[in-house]
Amino acid sequence: MTTKAAEKAPKKDPWDLPDVSGLVVGVLGGTGDQGRGLAYRLARAGQKVIIGSRAAERAQAAADELGNGVEGADNAECARRSDIVIVAVPWDGHAKTLQGLREELAGKLVIDCVNPLGFDKKGAYALKPEEGSAAEQAAALLPDSRVTAAFHHLSAVLLQNPEVEEIDTDVMVLGESRADTDQVQALAARIPGMRGIYAGRLRNAHQVESLVANLISTNRRYKAHAGLRVTDV
């Protein structure tokens, strides 16, 4: 007769992550600084990347500049052709963009990295969307997609600098399904120097998005490109 201890399945190793190297990654907003930087780093790491823009010509021009096999397409085509889609559009166009792509993003793993921020004479400050966060707004607008949140705290300057070999930072990953967050963590780990760290469910996305306002203040004071490292993990 087996004991209860023997019947228990072994705990999953949190660093046992899936192989995502063969997946196509689309970047909506891929002509903006953050989107271009992520597209460049992932493509440089060997990932197949398509960047999207409202105008296919603009996306292709940016793709040609990035090289490394990056392709350009309009947002709808980018979403259709990709297995994983990173949302890196400006906050003021976030809802409209996703509403228009609900069908193309159905069934896709969507990674929202948008930070709702305002700026005034005192600097950057966090905005709180009605849904709670940009990621939760994305989940509400894309009921047939698997929405996660990640890549919020990365310096676009470092991402786009070809002389920087490694990006020394952790990526906070949030989502409702472990299978989905594991894939996002694995994608982050494709970029040398980077780790993906699970940071909770989407209901916790607001404080992760908001922290960008603090990092902007840090960077301005110290003339830096600060990121995050999680200790003891």
ZIVEN-V684871 format. One record per helix or strand of 3 or more residues. SS is the DSSP state (hx for helix, st for strand). FROM is the first residue (numbers start at 1). LEN is the number of residues. Records with the same first field share a line. If there is no record, write none. Layout:
SS->FROM-LEN / FROM-LEN
This chain:
hx->4-4 / 33-12 / 56-11 / 75-7 / 91-9 / 102-4 / 134-8 / 156-5 / 178-12 / 202-21
st->24-5 / 48-6 / 71-4 / 84-4 / 109-4 / 117-4 / 123-4 / 146-4 / 169-7 / 194-5
